[in-house]
Amino acid sequence: MRIEQVDLAIVRLPLIRPFQTSSSRKAHLDHILVRIVADGVEGWGECASPSDPFYCPETTETCWHILHDFLVPMTLGKSWSTIEELTGLYAKVKGNGFARAGLEIACWDALARSQGLPLHRLLGGTRAEVLSGVSLGIESSVEALFEHIDQYLAEGYRRIKLKIAPGWDVDVVRQVRERYPNIALQVDANSAYTLADVDLLKRLDDFDLLLIEQPLAHDDIIDHAKLQAAIETPVCLDESIHTADDARKAIELEACRVINIKVSRVGGPLEARRIQEVCREQGVPVWCGGMHEFGIGRAANVAVASLPGFSLPGDVSGSDKYYREDVVEPAILARDGAIAVFEGPGLGVEPVVDRIRKNTLRAATLRAGA
């Protein structure tokens, strides 16, 4: 295939309600949508980077720069027939996983459409549906948290994830577990703790949690190994894992017993598949995390989560949990805690161009030979 044109657009969607983590609070999200035309075939991708550098070093602005000034110029007009060949065109670009994912997803979409295949089949997915959990932010009160949990359990979601932070951790988790003794429950710290907090984190062992996600530094593996040796709750790494090599090293060091694979964070479906292969070989369960993706990135997550290694419910919940109006049709919805894998060509969803234009903050078009 040969990419003839790439359109970039920063699109803003308001959240139905603000989302609070240990490091930031969001009322809306700005994501970069990537549209490519390759051999006359259209493909869409999404760069779901946060707008601030509190979850990871990348931001919407850095991703725009890397896409506009490096990744797109390095691929325009170049021929490729596999995603491995495509990513080889910009292999010397270090890091910048979110920016890379936006372009790579669009190319997966175009490649699958050119072959008349759904993306999950091109990737090697084996599931007809993916199990879905929800991620709940830090709320104004435990009572407000209970209301949200009640709502999502009634909707059939299979697992509840609580964001925690110093001052909103053990007592909150205790109250949730007492009220809901039988639900699948896990917590996510987004790097809010250090090894000085081992005794506090050890108290979470009392609550039969599926896992505690990224309790220590965003770039750490070594200290997580020390923490995992000291607590019974499985440690799950998220921000620390960018590549299959990262996953291998973390497993060898016994830094975790679970890994969260975020397609956006690791640079796209190709590396996500490599990570799940490493984990599957080592018997380490994985699940698909999310970055509140719009429908384009969410559809890519669904396809990746259909791979055989994804054995735990993920954060790929229905888009109606976050947005009153998404940018794709059909809407991505969870039914009884599961999302059906799309069988249409490519991502299996169609961008609604009028909605995208209505919410676009900035746009650019780059063409081969221009």
PEURWO-V615068 format. One record per residue. N is the residue number from 1. RES is the residue in three letters. PHI is phi in whole degrees, -180 to 180 (999 if undefined). Layout:
BEGIN
n=N res=RES phi=PHI
n=N res=RES phi=PHI
END
This chain:
BEGIN
n=1 res=MET phi=999
n=2 res=ARG phi=-134
n=3 res=ILE phi=-79
n=4 res=GLU phi=-96
n=5 res=GLN phi=-154
n=6 res=VAL phi=-133
n=7 res=ASP phi=-109
n=8 res=LEU phi=-115
n=9 res=ALA phi=-147
n=10 res=ILE phi=-86
n=11 res=VAL phi=-117
n=12 res=ARG phi=-110
n=13 res=LEU phi=-123
n=14 res=PRO phi=-74
n=15 res=LEU phi=-80
n=16 res=ILE phi=-59
n=17 res=ARG phi=-145
n=18 res=PRO phi=-58
n=19 res=PHE phi=-122
n=20 res=GLN phi=-113
n=21 res=THR phi=-118
n=22 res=SER phi=-67
n=23 res=SER phi=-123
n=24 res=SER phi=-160
n=25 res=ARG phi=-133
n=26 res=LYS phi=-122
n=27 res=ALA phi=-108
n=28 res=HIS phi=-151
n=29 res=LEU phi=-129
n=30 res=ASP phi=-111
n=31 res=HIS phi=-118
n=32 res=ILE phi=-95
n=33 res=LEU phi=-95
n=34 res=VAL phi=-120
n=35 res=ARG phi=-115
n=36 res=ILE phi=-116
n=37 res=VAL phi=-123
n=38 res=ALA phi=-130
n=39 res=ASP phi=53
n=40 res=GLY phi=80
n=41 res=VAL phi=-99
n=42 res=GLU phi=-91
n=43 res=GLY phi=-139
n=44 res=TRP phi=-123
n=45 res=GLY phi=-136
n=46 res=GLU phi=-140
n=47 res=CYS phi=-102
n=48 res=ALA phi=-99
n=49 res=SER phi=-66
n=50 res=PRO phi=-62
n=51 res=SER phi=-85
n=52 res=ASP phi=-122
n=53 res=PRO phi=-93
n=54 res=PHE phi=-98
n=55 res=TYR phi=-90
n=56 res=CYS phi=-153
n=57 res=PRO phi=-68
n=58 res=GLU phi=-76
n=59 res=THR phi=-136
n=60 res=THR phi=-56
n=61 res=GLU phi=-68
n=62 res=THR phi=-66
n=63 res=CYS phi=-67
n=64 res=TRP phi=-58
n=65 res=HIS phi=-59
n=66 res=ILE phi=-66
n=67 res=LEU phi=-65
n=68 res=HIS phi=-68
n=69 res=ASP phi=-102
n=70 res=PHE phi=-130
n=71 res=LEU phi=-62
n=72 res=VAL phi=-66
n=73 res=PRO phi=-59
n=74 res=MET phi=-76
n=75 res=THR phi=-114
n=76 res=LEU phi=-59
n=77 res=GLY phi=78
n=78 res=LYS phi=-94
n=79 res=SER phi=-91
n=80 res=TRP phi=-154
n=81 res=SER phi=-123
n=82 res=THR phi=-132
n=83 res=ILE phi=-67
n=84 res=GLU phi=-61
n=85 res=GLU phi=-67
n=86 res=LEU phi=-60
n=87 res=THR phi=-65
n=88 res=GLY phi=-64
n=89 res=LEU phi=-67
n=90 res=TYR phi=-124
n=91 res=ALA phi=-62
n=92 res=LYS phi=-77
n=93 res=VAL phi=-75
n=94 res=LYS phi=-88
n=95 res=GLY phi=61
n=96 res=ASN phi=56
n=97 res=GLY phi=-61
n=98 res=PHE phi=-64
n=99 res=ALA phi=-63
n=100 res=ARG phi=-62
n=101 res=ALA phi=-62
n=102 res=GLY phi=-58
n=103 res=LEU phi=-73
n=104 res=GLU phi=-64
n=105 res=ILE phi=-60
n=106 res=ALA phi=-61
n=107 res=CYS phi=-73
n=108 res=TRP phi=-60
n=109 res=ASP phi=-60
n=110 res=ALA phi=-64
n=111 res=LEU phi=-63
n=112 res=ALA phi=-64
n=113 res=ARG phi=-64
n=114 res=SER phi=-64
n=115 res=GLN phi=-101
n=116 res=GLY phi=68
n=117 res=LEU phi=-116
n=118 res=PRO phi=-71
n=119 res=LEU phi=-59
n=120 res=HIS phi=-60
n=121 res=ARG phi=-73
n=122 res=LEU phi=-65
n=123 res=LEU phi=-76
n=124 res=GLY phi=100
n=125 res=GLY phi=-65
n=126 res=THR phi=-124
n=127 res=ARG phi=-103
n=128 res=ALA phi=-86
n=129 res=GLU phi=-150
n=130 res=VAL phi=-118
n=131 res=LEU phi=-76
n=132 res=SER phi=-124
n=133 res=GLY phi=-114
n=134 res=VAL phi=-127
n=135 res=SER phi=-110
n=136 res=LEU phi=-111
n=137 res=GLY phi=-79
n=138 res=ILE phi=-75
n=139 res=GLU phi=-103
n=140 res=SER phi=-71
n=141 res=SER phi=-159
n=142 res=VAL phi=-66
n=143 res=GLU phi=-62
n=144 res=ALA phi=-65
n=145 res=LEU phi=-62
n=146 res=PHE phi=-58
n=147 res=GLU phi=-59
n=148 res=HIS phi=-69
n=149 res=ILE phi=-62
n=150 res=ASP phi=-57
n=151 res=GLN phi=-61
n=152 res=TYR phi=-75
n=153 res=LEU phi=-66
n=154 res=ALA phi=-64
n=155 res=GLU phi=-81
n=156 res=GLY phi=97
n=157 res=TYR phi=-61
n=158 res=ARG phi=-88
n=159 res=ARG phi=-155
n=160 res=ILE phi=-113
n=161 res=LYS phi=-115
n=162 res=LEU phi=-108
n=163 res=LYS phi=-74
n=164 res=ILE phi=-127
n=165 res=ALA phi=-161
n=166 res=PRO phi=-51
n=167 res=GLY phi=94
n=168 res=TRP phi=-137
n=169 res=ASP phi=-144
n=170 res=VAL phi=-60
n=171 res=ASP phi=-64
n=172 res=VAL phi=-66
n=173 res=VAL phi=-63
n=174 res=ARG phi=-61
n=175 res=GLN phi=-66
n=176 res=VAL phi=-65
n=177 res=ARG phi=-66
n=178 res=GLU phi=-65
n=179 res=ARG phi=-78
n=180 res=TYR phi=-126
n=181 res=PRO phi=-68
n=182 res=ASN phi=-115
n=183 res=ILE phi=-79
n=184 res=ALA phi=-73
n=185 res=LEU phi=-133
n=186 res=GLN phi=-143
n=187 res=VAL phi=-129
n=188 res=ASP phi=-135
n=189 res=ALA phi=-98
n=190 res=ASN phi=46
n=191 res=SER phi=68
n=192 res=ALA phi=-86
n=193 res=TYR phi=-123
n=194 res=THR phi=-132
n=195 res=LEU phi=-64
n=196 res=ALA phi=-67
n=197 res=ASP phi=-101
n=198 res=VAL phi=-56
n=199 res=ASP phi=-61
n=200 res=LEU phi=-64
n=201 res=LEU phi=-65
n=202 res=LYS phi=-64
n=203 res=ARG phi=-65
n=204 res=LEU phi=-70
n=205 res=ASP phi=-59
n=206 res=ASP phi=-75
n=207 res=PHE phi=-113
n=208 res=ASP phi=51
n=209 res=LEU phi=-83
n=210 res=LEU phi=-63
n=211 res=LEU phi=-175
n=212 res=ILE phi=-119
n=213 res=GLU phi=-96
n=214 res=GLN phi=39
n=215 res=PRO phi=-71
n=216 res=LEU phi=-105
n=217 res=ALA phi=-54
n=218 res=HIS phi=-64
n=219 res=ASP phi=-114
n=220 res=ASP phi=-101
n=221 res=ILE phi=-123
n=222 res=ILE phi=-61
n=223 res=ASP phi=-67
n=224 res=HIS phi=-64
n=225 res=ALA phi=-65
n=226 res=LYS phi=-65
n=227 res=LEU phi=-66
n=228 res=GLN phi=-61
n=229 res=ALA phi=-69
n=230 res=ALA phi=-99
n=231 res=ILE phi=-126
n=232 res=GLU phi=-88
n=233 res=THR phi=-62
n=234 res=PRO phi=-61
n=235 res=VAL phi=-84
n=236 res=CYS phi=-115
n=237 res=LEU phi=-95
n=238 res=ASP phi=-128
n=239 res=GLU phi=-57
n=240 res=SER phi=-75
n=241 res=ILE phi=-107
n=242 res=HIS phi=-115
n=243 res=THR phi=-140
n=244 res=ALA phi=-63
n=245 res=ASP phi=-65
n=246 res=ASP phi=-59
n=247 res=ALA phi=-63
n=248 res=ARG phi=-60
n=249 res=LYS phi=-65
n=250 res=ALA phi=-63
n=251 res=ILE phi=-68
n=252 res=GLU phi=-62
n=253 res=LEU phi=-85
n=254 res=GLU phi=56
n=255 res=ALA phi=-82
n=256 res=CYS phi=-160
n=257 res=ARG phi=-119
n=258 res=VAL phi=-146
n=259 res=ILE phi=-131
n=260 res=ASN phi=-95
n=261 res=ILE phi=-101
n=262 res=LYS phi=-102
n=263 res=VAL phi=-56
n=264 res=SER phi=-65
n=265 res=ARG phi=-67
n=266 res=VAL phi=-92
n=267 res=GLY phi=100
n=268 res=GLY phi=131
n=269 res=PRO phi=-62
n=270 res=LEU phi=-62
n=271 res=GLU phi=-70
n=272 res=ALA phi=-59
n=273 res=ARG phi=-66
n=274 res=ARG phi=-64
n=275 res=ILE phi=-65
n=276 res=GLN phi=-65
n=277 res=GLU phi=-67
n=278 res=VAL phi=-61
n=279 res=CYS phi=-66
n=280 res=ARG phi=-65
n=281 res=GLU phi=-62
n=282 res=GLN phi=-94
n=283 res=GLY phi=72
n=284 res=VAL phi=-100
n=285 res=PRO phi=-69
n=286 res=VAL phi=-130
n=287 res=TRP phi=-146
n=288 res=CYS phi=-98
n=289 res=GLY phi=-84
n=290 res=GLY phi=-141
n=291 res=MET phi=-124
n=292 res=HIS phi=56
n=293 res=GLU phi=-58
n=294 res=PHE phi=-70
n=295 res=GLY phi=-62
n=296 res=ILE phi=-69
n=297 res=GLY phi=-66
n=298 res=ARG phi=-67
n=299 res=ALA phi=-64
n=300 res=ALA phi=-64
n=301 res=ASN phi=-61
n=302 res=VAL phi=-61
n=303 res=ALA phi=-62
n=304 res=VAL phi=-66
n=305 res=ALA phi=-68
n=306 res=SER phi=-81
n=307 res=LEU phi=-66
n=308 res=PRO phi=-65
n=309 res=GLY phi=-76
n=310 res=PHE phi=-86
n=311 res=SER phi=-100
n=312 res=LEU phi=-113
n=313 res=PRO phi=-57
n=314 res=GLY phi=-103
n=315 res=ASP phi=-94
n=316 res=VAL phi=-84
n=317 res=SER phi=-90
n=318 res=GLY phi=-63
n=319 res=SER phi=-67
n=320 res=ASP phi=-68
n=321 res=LYS phi=-70
n=322 res=TYR phi=-113
n=323 res=TYR phi=-127
n=324 res=ARG phi=-73
n=325 res=GLU phi=-143
n=326 res=ASP phi=-84
n=327 res=VAL phi=-101
n=328 res=VAL phi=-132
n=329 res=GLU phi=-131
n=330 res=PRO phi=-71
n=331 res=ALA phi=-64
n=332 res=ILE phi=-93
n=333 res=LEU phi=-127
n=334 res=ALA phi=-94
n=335 res=ARG phi=-117
n=336 res=ASP phi=52
n=337 res=GLY phi=75
n=338 res=ALA phi=-144
n=339 res=ILE phi=-116
n=340 res=ALA phi=-69
n=341 res=VAL phi=-72
n=342 res=PHE phi=-76
n=343 res=GLU phi=-102
n=344 res=GLY phi=-72
n=345 res=PRO phi=-65
n=346 res=GLY phi=66
n=347 res=LEU phi=-65
n=348 res=GLY phi=86
n=349 res=VAL phi=-125
n=350 res=GLU phi=-117
n=351 res=PRO phi=-61
n=352 res=VAL phi=-98
n=353 res=VAL phi=-61
n=354 res=ASP phi=-63
n=355 res=ARG phi=-67
n=356 res=ILE phi=-64
n=357 res=ARG phi=-63
n=358 res=LYS phi=-61
n=359 res=ASN phi=-108
n=360 res=THR phi=-82
n=361 res=LEU phi=-94
n=362 res=ARG phi=-155
n=363 res=ALA phi=-145
n=364 res=ALA phi=-152
n=365 res=THR phi=-125
n=366 res=LEU phi=-123
n=367 res=ARG phi=-125
n=368 res=ALA phi=-64
n=369 res=GLY phi=82
n=370 res=ALA phi=-82
END
